[in-house]
Every structure is written in structure tokens, then in C-alpha cells.
Amino acid sequence: MTRFFDEMSLPDGEVRGAYRALAQWLEDTPVERLKSKRDEAEMLFRRLGITFLVYGQEGGAERLIPFDIIPRIFSAREWEHLSAGLIQRVRALNMFVHDIYHEREIIRAGALPAETLLANALIEPHMHGLDVPRDVYVHVAGIDIVRVAEDRFYVLEDNLRSPSGVSYMLENRNTMMRLFPDLFASVDVQAVEHYPQELLRNLRATAPAGVDDPTVVVLTPGSYNSAYFEHAFLADQMGVELVEGQDLTVRDGQVLMRTIEGLKRVDVIYRRINDEFMDPLVFRPDSTLGVPGVLSVCRGGRVTLANAFGTGFADDKSIYPFVPDVIRFYLSEEPILENVETYVLRKPDDLAYTLEHLPDLVVKEVHGSGGYGMLVGPMSTAGEREAYRARILDCPENFIAQPTLALSHCPTFVDEGIAPRHVDLRPYVLSGETVSVVPCGLTRVALTEGSLVVNSSQGGGTKDTWVLDS
């Protein structure tokens, strides 16, 4: 029987130090009050309009992401370890992206196989030789973390293009503070509300050279996008304009924003639009979401895009197995955070092993995301495995496989009461003037008993994440 790490309790049942105040509070709090507060939290989220769009379902239904009122807690020591590993990883990945678009020393040194990298369709030819301010390509990274033991954390995935979820992280905290002020009074939790200003500070620090007072905007695809709430939330919290592509224009080598007072220059665009929709003059000509000519302004050094064009190759699952080597190559350091053991199915031996052990593995599409398009072997039927086997054999290079991890679990308030549920974590790493991690993250929780799939699109929920002061 698989033994899962219990984040709240030791094997003998004693409560871990970080959770003692919470455990006492839960013991003293009637279940009826917890139910009432859960209902109140749902009402608050509905009133704020915190929903996400479920694509591929009838009518593209909007749903609330279920919110669990029992927080997940990290001690200061645990977070210090995690934070150091996250900063190390993102520093190396920024250096990696810069190198691939310049000298490609990592390939020439033989530290990464050229055939794996150069065949990656997500490398953007227009970025070759282009210098970006402070050599920052990944301004915002969301690194997905799972925990399997006391001091053992694995990086499950790097999200380097347009990672979402930070608004839920912030609203989860606001909701908890509103609902349970008595609990916060008994626990020293590090603050997270400064995240928008930290983001703005780092975005402004990467403005084009010579710009002393940069204008920053958030570029959204519009109100029908699944993450529109987040786009509007962050723009409001940073005190900057939320714009759509039609609000911007390119003239005289600059990006200009239409305002009631006339055109105004834009220096930094925090974009929430994928590369292929950003510039119809270069990428998809049918796109109405982006800004015609914005790539030429970027290449001319007159506007900063956050995140930069062409970062996607570095978080592709075909690159993931090599990130520890990327850290060693650029930083001459051993990785602080481990990768999950990964089988690359373009390799004959890895392919053979995976096909033989499909019931025990998680198989993912190289370009997949959001929990879609993957096979969770232990939870699959024989028919599902055979169908997936045919997909793998049709194009093995499109897949990787990993062992099923024994994800840690936390106490969670479900219909039957307080019960353990599996969790992961997405901390947000900001790069600009510095590289930093706010002391929080989006904890995602698999609300179905026994499930290891935490994605909101697959029925998961979220928790507030507490980092203690000591």
C-alpha cells in the first residue's frame, strides 16, 4: 500500500509544529461553523466573479473553482529551501533562453542534445540575436511543485509563457482573512498582498533603455477568455491600464495606447496572449487579438514584452528532463529541487519500458497542459490504455512518461467532514530588478477521494497557502 506524506501529522499522530495552532483551532471550531463559512466563501467568490471557463463542454460553461477553507501551511525553514530552489531554477532558465537565442553554448558544449532542442517548434526564429532588457525573458514563472516526503520536493512542470492562477492565490488570502480573523490572530503568517506591486516593480525595471518612467499595461484577449478575471484583477491591483489589442497601435516604431486624451506611448506590455496571436503581420494573419507590428517594435528595443516571445520551448515537456543539466551548465551548481524521473519516448528503451508499464505510469503529451491529453495509468481502464498505446506508437516523440507520484495530502473540508486530500503547489517567481518569490503560492487540491489530479479543469479546487514567519 502506497504511503502518502501527511503534511499535518507525523506517523505517530502528533501534529507537526507548523500546524499546531490550526489543529487546535479546528478542534475548537464546530463543523456547522465550517459549513457556514464554506458557503460564505462561495458567495464571496460568486459576487466577485471569480470563475474559469471550461472549454470543450456544452456552451463553454463558466464555473467557480472550489475553494477549501482549511489552509496549507509551510514553516519558514521549508519555504526558505523551496524559495532558494525556485530562484535557482528560474535564473538558469532565463540564461538558457538567452543562450539559445544567441551563442548556443550549451549545445556546442554537448551539455544538451542538439536534436532534441533544435527540432522544437516553439523556438521563435524572430528572437535570434535579440537582446532584451536585463536579459530577462521570463518575467513571471509558475513552477509546479509536489511534495513526497519531509524535505523532498519535486518540480513537476515549468510554466514560462503566461502562467495563470495568481489572482486566485491573492483572493484566497483575502477571503480567509475576512472569514477567519480569529485564526489569523493566532498564527504569524507572512503577507502576500504586496505581490502586485512586486510584479509592477519588476516589470518597470525591464523597460527599454532610457525610459525613466515607463508606462505598463496588461494585454488581455478579452472578457471571453477563461482567465479574464485575473487579467482585470492584476491591472487594477497594479494601477495600470487593462487593454485589448484594438486599444494599441504601432506608429513610428512605437507602441501607442489610445486614451481619451490621445495616443500615449506604452513601454512594457504584460501580455496574456499566446505568441501566435500577438502579431498578425508575423504570426497568424487571422488573429484579431494582438497588435500588428508589435514584434518590429520589440526588435527595435522600443517596447518590452513580458513574458518575451519564444519562451515556450524552455517549458516544453521535451526539455523538462534536461533542466537539472541546464542549472549545472549555467550556474555551476547542483539543483536544489529535484526533477521527477522522466521517460522520453523518442528513446527506444524508454518507449519499450513505458509500453510495458502503462498501468503504473503517467503519460503526457509533450505540448499538453491543464491536465488534458494525459493518461494516469493507475486510474485508467484497460480500454483507455490500449487507445493511448496506439497514440504513443503513432508518434512516440510527442510523449513523455513519469512514475505516479505519492503526492502529499493535507486536511481538507469536504462533504463528509475533514479528510485528507492530495495537493500540489504553484509558487510564482518574478524576474526583473531581482529574482524573487512571494511567500505563498496557489495550492491546488484534488477534491475527489483518492484522486491525484488537481487541475481545476479536471475537478480540483484551491487552498490558501500560508508561510509562517518562524
C-alpha positions as CSV (number, residue, x, y, z in Angstrom):
1,M,0.0,0.0,0.0
2,T,1.4,3.4,-1.0
3,R,2.2,5.7,2.0
4,F,1.5,9.3,1.4
5,F,3.2,12.1,3.3
6,D,0.9,13.8,5.7
7,E,1.7,17.5,5.9
8,M,-0.2,18.0,9.1
9,S,0.6,14.9,11.2
10,L,3.6,12.8,12.0
11,P,3.4,9.0,11.6
12,D,2.7,8.6,15.3
13,G,-0.3,11.0,15.0
14,E,1.5,14.0,16.7
15,V,0.7,17.3,14.9
16,R,3.7,18.9,13.1
17,G,4.9,22.2,14.6
18,A,3.7,24.4,11.7
19,Y,0.1,23.0,12.0
20,R,-0.3,23.1,15.8
21,A,-2.3,26.3,16.0
22,L,-4.5,25.3,13.1
23,A,-5.1,21.8,14.6
24,Q,-6.2,23.4,17.9
25,W,-8.5,25.8,16.1
26,L,-10.1,23.0,14.1
27,E,-10.7,21.1,17.3
28,D,-12.4,24.1,18.8
29,T,-14.5,25.0,15.8
30,P,-17.9,23.4,15.3
31,V,-18.5,21.7,12.0
32,E,-21.6,23.8,11.5
33,R,-19.5,27.0,11.6
34,L,-17.1,25.5,9.0
35,K,-20.0,24.7,6.7
36,S,-21.4,28.2,7.1
37,K,-18.0,29.7,6.3
38,R,-17.6,27.5,3.3
39,D,-21.0,28.7,2.0
40,E,-20.0,32.3,2.7
41,A,-16.7,31.8,0.8
42,E,-18.6,30.5,-2.2
43,M,-21.0,33.5,-2.1
44,L,-18.0,35.9,-2.0
45,F,-16.3,34.3,-5.0
46,R,-19.5,34.4,-7.0
47,R,-20.0,38.1,-6.1
48,L,-16.5,38.8,-7.3
49,G,-17.0,36.9,-10.5
50,I,-14.0,34.6,-9.8
51,T,-14.8,31.9,-12.4
52,F,-13.0,30.0,-15.1
53,L,-14.2,28.8,-18.5
54,V,-14.4,25.0,-19.1
55,Y,-13.5,24.6,-22.8
56,G,-14.9,21.7,-24.7
57,Q,-18.1,21.4,-22.6
58,E,-21.6,22.5,-23.6
59,G,-21.7,26.2,-24.1
60,G,-18.2,26.6,-22.6
61,A,-19.7,26.7,-19.1
62,E,-18.2,29.0,-16.5
63,R,-17.5,27.5,-13.1
64,L,-16.3,28.6,-9.7
65,I,-13.1,26.9,-8.7
66,P,-14.0,25.2,-5.5
67,F,-12.2,26.8,-2.5
68,D,-11.2,24.9,0.6
69,I,-11.3,26.8,3.8
70,I,-8.5,24.8,5.5
71,P,-5.1,26.4,4.6
72,R,-2.0,24.6,3.7
73,I,1.0,25.6,5.9
74,F,4.8,25.8,5.4
75,S,7.3,26.6,8.1
76,A,9.8,29.3,7.4
77,R,12.5,26.7,7.1
78,E,10.6,24.7,4.5
79,W,9.9,27.8,2.5
80,E,13.5,29.0,2.6
81,H,14.5,25.7,1.0
82,L,11.8,25.9,-1.7
83,S,12.4,29.6,-2.4
84,A,16.1,29.0,-3.0
85,G,15.4,26.2,-5.4
86,L,12.8,28.2,-7.3
87,I,15.1,31.2,-7.7
88,Q,18.0,29.0,-8.8
89,R,15.8,27.2,-11.4
90,V,14.4,30.4,-12.9
91,R,17.7,32.1,-13.1
92,A,19.1,29.2,-15.0
93,L,16.1,29.0,-17.3
94,N,16.4,32.8,-18.2
95,M,20.1,32.2,-19.0
96,F,19.1,29.2,-21.1
97,V,16.6,31.1,-23.2
98,H,19.1,33.9,-23.8
99,D,21.8,31.4,-24.8
100,I,19.6,29.6,-27.3
101,Y,18.7,32.9,-29.0
102,H,22.4,33.9,-29.1
103,E,25.6,31.8,-28.9
104,R,24.0,28.4,-28.1
105,E,27.0,27.5,-25.9
106,I,25.0,24.7,-24.2
107,I,24.7,22.8,-27.5
108,R,28.3,23.5,-28.6
109,A,29.5,22.1,-25.2
110,G,27.4,19.0,-25.7
111,A,25.5,19.5,-22.4
112,L,22.1,19.2,-24.2
113,P,21.4,17.1,-27.3
114,A,21.0,19.4,-30.3
115,E,18.4,17.1,-32.0
116,T,16.1,17.5,-29.0
117,L,16.3,21.2,-28.9
118,L,16.6,22.4,-32.5
119,A,13.6,20.3,-33.6
120,N,11.4,22.2,-31.1
121,A,8.8,24.1,-33.0
122,L,8.4,26.6,-30.1
123,I,11.8,28.2,-30.7
124,E,11.0,31.5,-32.3
125,P,13.3,32.4,-35.2
126,H,12.5,36.1,-34.8
127,M,14.1,36.2,-31.4
128,H,17.6,35.1,-32.6
129,G,20.2,37.8,-31.8
130,L,17.6,40.0,-30.0
131,D,18.8,41.4,-26.7
132,V,16.1,42.1,-24.1
133,P,16.4,44.4,-21.1
134,R,18.4,42.8,-18.2
135,D,18.4,39.6,-20.2
136,V,15.0,38.8,-18.7
137,Y,12.8,36.6,-20.9
138,V,10.7,35.0,-18.2
139,H,9.4,37.8,-16.1
140,V,6.7,35.7,-14.4
141,A,7.2,31.9,-13.9
142,G,4.8,29.5,-12.3
143,I,6.7,26.4,-11.2
144,D,4.5,23.4,-10.2
145,I,5.8,21.6,-7.1
146,V,4.8,18.4,-5.5
147,R,5.9,17.1,-2.1
148,V,6.5,13.4,-1.4
149,A,8.4,13.4,1.9
150,E,9.6,15.6,4.8
151,D,12.2,17.6,2.9
152,R,11.7,16.2,-0.6
153,F,10.0,18.4,-3.2
154,Y,9.9,17.7,-6.9
155,V,9.4,20.1,-9.8
156,L,6.5,18.7,-11.8
157,E,6.4,21.4,-14.5
158,D,7.8,24.8,-15.5
159,N,5.3,27.3,-16.8
160,L,7.2,30.1,-18.5
161,R,4.8,31.6,-21.1
162,S,1.8,33.1,-19.3
163,P,1.3,31.2,-16.0
164,S,-2.1,31.8,-14.5
165,G,-3.7,31.5,-11.1
166,V,-2.1,34.3,-9.1
167,S,-5.4,36.1,-8.7
168,Y,-6.8,33.0,-7.0
169,M,-3.8,32.9,-4.7
170,L,-4.4,36.5,-3.7
171,E,-8.2,36.3,-3.4
172,N,-7.9,33.0,-1.4
173,R,-5.9,35.0,1.2
174,N,-8.3,37.9,1.2
175,T,-11.2,35.5,1.7
176,M,-9.5,33.7,4.5
177,M,-8.7,36.9,6.3
178,R,-12.2,38.1,6.0
179,L,-13.8,34.8,7.2
180,F,-11.4,33.8,9.9
181,P,-9.8,36.9,11.6
182,D,-9.6,34.9,14.9
183,L,-7.4,32.2,13.2
184,F,-5.0,34.8,11.7
185,A,-4.7,36.4,15.1
186,S,-3.2,33.2,16.5
187,V,-0.8,32.5,13.7
188,D,2.1,34.6,12.3
189,V,1.5,34.3,8.5
190,Q,3.8,36.1,6.1
191,A,2.0,38.7,3.9
192,V,1.3,38.2,0.2
193,E,-0.8,41.3,-0.7
194,H,2.3,43.1,-1.9
195,Y,2.6,40.7,-5.0
196,P,1.0,43.2,-7.5
197,Q,3.4,45.9,-6.5
198,E,6.4,43.5,-6.7
199,L,5.2,42.5,-10.2
200,L,4.9,46.1,-11.2
201,R,8.3,47.0,-9.8
202,N,10.0,44.2,-11.8
203,L,8.1,45.0,-15.0
204,R,9.1,48.6,-14.8
205,A,12.7,47.5,-14.2
206,T,12.7,45.8,-17.6
207,A,11.5,48.8,-19.6
208,P,13.5,49.7,-22.7
209,A,16.8,51.6,-22.1
210,G,16.5,55.3,-21.5
211,V,12.9,55.2,-20.2
212,D,12.8,56.6,-16.7
213,D,9.0,56.5,-16.0
214,P,7.7,53.6,-18.0
215,T,4.1,53.0,-18.9
216,V,3.0,49.4,-18.2
217,V,-0.2,47.8,-19.5
218,V,-1.8,44.4,-19.1
219,L,-2.9,43.0,-22.5
220,T,-5.9,40.6,-22.5
221,P,-7.6,38.7,-25.2
222,G,-10.9,40.0,-23.8
223,S,-13.7,39.2,-21.5
224,Y,-14.4,35.8,-23.0
225,N,-11.0,34.4,-22.1
226,S,-11.0,31.9,-19.3
227,A,-8.6,33.9,-17.2
228,Y,-10.1,37.4,-17.8
229,F,-10.9,37.9,-14.1
230,E,-7.2,37.5,-13.4
231,H,-6.2,40.0,-16.1
232,A,-8.6,42.6,-14.8
233,F,-7.7,41.9,-11.2
234,L,-3.9,42.3,-11.7
235,A,-4.3,45.5,-13.8
236,D,-6.5,47.0,-11.1
237,Q,-4.1,45.9,-8.3
238,M,-1.1,47.3,-10.1
239,G,-2.9,50.5,-11.0
240,V,-2.2,50.2,-14.8
241,E,-4.5,50.0,-17.8
242,L,-6.1,46.8,-19.0
243,V,-6.1,46.8,-22.7
244,E,-7.1,44.7,-25.7
245,G,-5.2,44.6,-29.0
246,Q,-7.6,47.1,-30.6
247,D,-6.6,49.6,-27.9
248,L,-3.0,49.6,-29.1
249,T,-1.4,50.7,-32.4
250,V,2.1,50.8,-33.8
251,R,3.3,54.1,-35.2
252,D,6.8,55.5,-35.9
253,G,8.4,52.5,-34.3
254,Q,6.5,52.8,-31.0
255,V,3.5,51.0,-29.4
256,L,0.9,53.6,-28.6
257,M,-2.3,53.3,-26.5
258,R,-5.5,55.0,-27.4
259,T,-6.8,57.2,-24.5
260,I,-9.4,59.9,-24.2
261,E,-6.5,62.4,-24.1
262,G,-4.9,61.0,-27.3
263,L,-2.2,58.5,-28.0
264,K,0.2,57.5,-25.2
265,R,3.4,55.5,-25.6
266,V,3.5,52.1,-24.0
267,D,6.8,50.8,-22.7
268,V,6.0,47.4,-21.1
269,I,3.3,45.0,-22.1
270,Y,2.4,42.3,-19.6
271,R,0.7,40.1,-22.2
272,R,-1.7,37.3,-21.5
273,I,-2.0,36.4,-25.2
274,N,-0.1,33.5,-26.8
275,D,2.8,34.1,-29.2
276,E,0.9,33.1,-32.3
277,F,-1.9,35.6,-31.8
278,M,0.3,38.6,-30.8
279,D,1.3,40.0,-34.2
280,P,-0.9,39.2,-37.3
281,L,1.8,40.6,-39.6
282,V,4.2,37.9,-38.5
283,F,2.3,35.0,-37.0
284,R,-1.4,34.2,-37.5
285,P,-2.8,36.7,-40.1
286,D,-6.4,35.9,-38.9
287,S,-5.7,37.0,-35.3
288,T,-7.7,39.9,-34.1
289,L,-6.3,39.7,-30.6
290,G,-2.8,41.1,-31.0
291,V,-1.1,44.3,-32.2
292,P,0.0,44.4,-35.9
293,G,3.7,45.3,-35.9
294,V,4.4,44.8,-32.2
295,L,7.3,42.4,-33.0
296,S,9.1,45.0,-35.0
297,V,8.9,47.4,-32.1
298,C,10.2,44.7,-29.8
299,R,13.1,44.0,-32.1
300,G,13.8,47.7,-32.3
301,G,14.2,47.9,-28.5
302,R,11.2,50.2,-28.0
303,V,8.9,48.0,-26.1
304,T,9.3,45.1,-23.6
305,L,7.0,42.1,-23.8
306,A,6.5,40.1,-20.6
307,N,7.0,37.3,-21.0
308,A,9.1,37.6,-24.1
309,F,8.3,35.9,-27.4
310,G,9.6,32.4,-27.7
311,T,10.0,31.3,-24.1
312,G,7.7,28.3,-24.7
313,F,10.4,25.9,-25.8
314,A,12.1,26.1,-22.4
315,D,9.0,24.8,-20.6
316,D,8.2,22.2,-23.2
317,K,8.0,18.7,-21.7
318,S,10.7,17.5,-24.1
319,I,13.1,20.0,-22.4
320,Y,12.0,19.3,-18.8
321,P,14.2,16.2,-18.3
322,F,17.3,18.4,-19.1
323,V,16.6,21.3,-16.7
324,P,18.9,19.9,-14.0
325,D,21.7,19.9,-16.6
326,V,20.7,23.5,-17.6
327,I,21.2,24.5,-13.9
328,R,24.6,22.8,-13.7
329,F,25.8,24.3,-17.0
330,Y,24.9,27.9,-16.4
331,L,25.3,28.2,-12.6
332,S,27.8,25.5,-11.8
333,E,25.5,24.4,-9.0
334,E,23.7,21.3,-8.1
335,P,19.9,21.6,-8.4
336,I,18.3,22.3,-5.1
337,L,14.9,20.9,-6.3
338,E,14.6,17.6,-7.9
339,N,13.0,16.7,-11.2
340,V,10.6,13.8,-11.5
341,E,12.1,10.7,-13.1
342,T,11.1,11.0,-16.8
343,Y,11.0,8.6,-19.7
344,V,11.4,10.3,-23.1
345,L,9.5,8.1,-25.5
346,R,11.6,9.1,-28.6
347,K,14.2,6.9,-27.0
348,P,13.6,3.2,-27.8
349,D,14.4,1.9,-24.4
350,D,12.2,4.4,-22.7
351,L,9.4,3.7,-25.1
352,A,9.6,-0.1,-24.5
353,Y,9.6,0.4,-20.7
354,T,6.6,2.7,-20.9
355,L,4.5,0.4,-23.1
356,E,5.2,-2.4,-20.7
357,H,4.3,-0.4,-17.6
358,L,1.4,1.7,-18.8
359,P,-0.8,0.8,-15.8
360,D,1.8,2.2,-13.4
361,L,2.8,5.5,-15.2
362,V,1.5,8.9,-16.0
363,V,2.0,9.6,-19.8
364,K,1.8,13.2,-21.0
365,E,1.8,14.9,-24.3
366,V,4.9,17.0,-24.9
367,H,2.9,20.1,-25.7
368,G,0.0,19.4,-23.4
369,S,-1.2,21.4,-20.4
370,G,-4.0,21.7,-17.9
371,G,-4.3,18.0,-17.2
372,Y,-5.7,17.4,-20.7
373,G,-4.4,14.7,-23.1
374,M,-2.7,12.6,-20.4
375,L,-3.1,9.1,-19.2
376,V,-3.0,8.4,-15.5
377,G,-2.2,4.7,-15.6
378,P,-3.4,3.6,-12.1
379,M,-6.7,5.3,-12.7
380,S,-7.3,4.2,-16.3
381,T,-9.2,1.3,-17.7
382,A,-7.7,-1.4,-20.0
383,G,-9.6,0.2,-22.9
384,E,-8.2,3.6,-22.2
385,R,-4.7,2.2,-22.0
386,E,-5.0,0.4,-25.3
387,A,-6.3,3.5,-27.0
388,Y,-3.4,5.5,-25.6
389,R,-0.9,2.9,-26.6
390,A,-2.0,3.4,-30.2
391,R,-1.5,7.1,-29.9
392,I,2.0,6.6,-28.5
393,L,3.0,4.2,-31.2
394,D,1.8,6.6,-33.9
395,C,4.2,9.3,-32.8
396,P,6.4,8.4,-29.7
397,E,8.3,11.7,-29.8
398,N,5.2,13.5,-28.7
399,F,5.1,11.9,-25.3
400,I,6.9,11.6,-22.0
401,A,6.1,9.3,-19.1
402,Q,6.7,9.6,-15.4
403,P,6.0,7.4,-12.3
404,T,2.8,8.0,-10.4
405,L,4.0,10.2,-7.5
406,A,2.8,9.7,-4.0
407,L,1.6,13.3,-3.6
408,S,1.4,14.6,-0.1
409,H,-2.0,15.3,1.4
410,C,-3.5,18.0,3.7
411,P,-6.6,18.2,5.8
412,T,-9.5,19.4,3.6
413,F,-13.1,20.2,4.4
414,V,-15.3,18.1,2.2
415,D,-19.0,17.0,2.5
416,E,-18.2,14.2,4.9
417,G,-16.1,16.5,7.2
418,I,-12.3,17.0,7.4
419,A,-10.4,14.4,5.3
420,P,-7.0,14.1,3.7
421,R,-6.8,15.2,0.0
422,H,-3.8,15.3,-2.3
423,V,-2.2,18.7,-3.2
424,D,0.4,20.4,-5.4
425,L,1.7,23.9,-5.3
426,R,2.4,26.7,-7.9
427,P,4.6,29.4,-6.5
428,Y,5.2,32.5,-8.6
429,V,8.8,33.6,-9.4
430,L,9.3,37.2,-10.5
431,S,12.3,38.3,-12.5
432,G,13.3,41.9,-13.3
433,E,15.4,44.1,-10.9
434,T,15.8,40.9,-8.8
435,V,14.6,37.3,-8.9
436,S,12.1,36.8,-6.0
437,V,9.3,34.5,-4.8
438,V,6.4,35.8,-2.7
439,P,5.9,33.7,0.4
440,C,2.8,32.0,-0.8
441,G,1.6,30.1,-3.9
442,L,-1.5,28.5,-5.4
443,T,-2.2,25.2,-3.7
444,R,-4.4,23.1,-5.8
445,V,-6.3,20.2,-4.2
446,A,-7.8,17.1,-5.7
447,L,-11.2,17.1,-4.0
448,T,-12.2,13.6,-5.1
449,E,-11.1,11.0,-2.6
450,G,-8.0,9.1,-3.9
451,S,-7.6,11.4,-7.0
452,L,-4.1,12.7,-7.8
453,V,-5.4,15.2,-10.5
454,V,-5.6,18.7,-9.0
455,N,-6.3,20.8,-12.1
456,S,-9.4,22.9,-11.9
457,S,-10.4,21.8,-15.4
458,Q,-10.4,18.2,-14.0
459,G,-12.5,18.9,-10.9
460,G,-9.8,20.2,-8.5
461,G,-10.0,23.1,-6.1
462,T,-7.7,25.6,-4.3
463,K,-6.5,26.4,-0.8
464,D,-4.8,29.4,0.8
465,T,-1.1,28.8,1.3
466,W,0.5,30.0,4.5
467,V,4.2,30.6,5.1
468,L,4.9,31.1,8.8
469,D,7.2,33.9,10.0
470,S,9.2,31.4,12.1
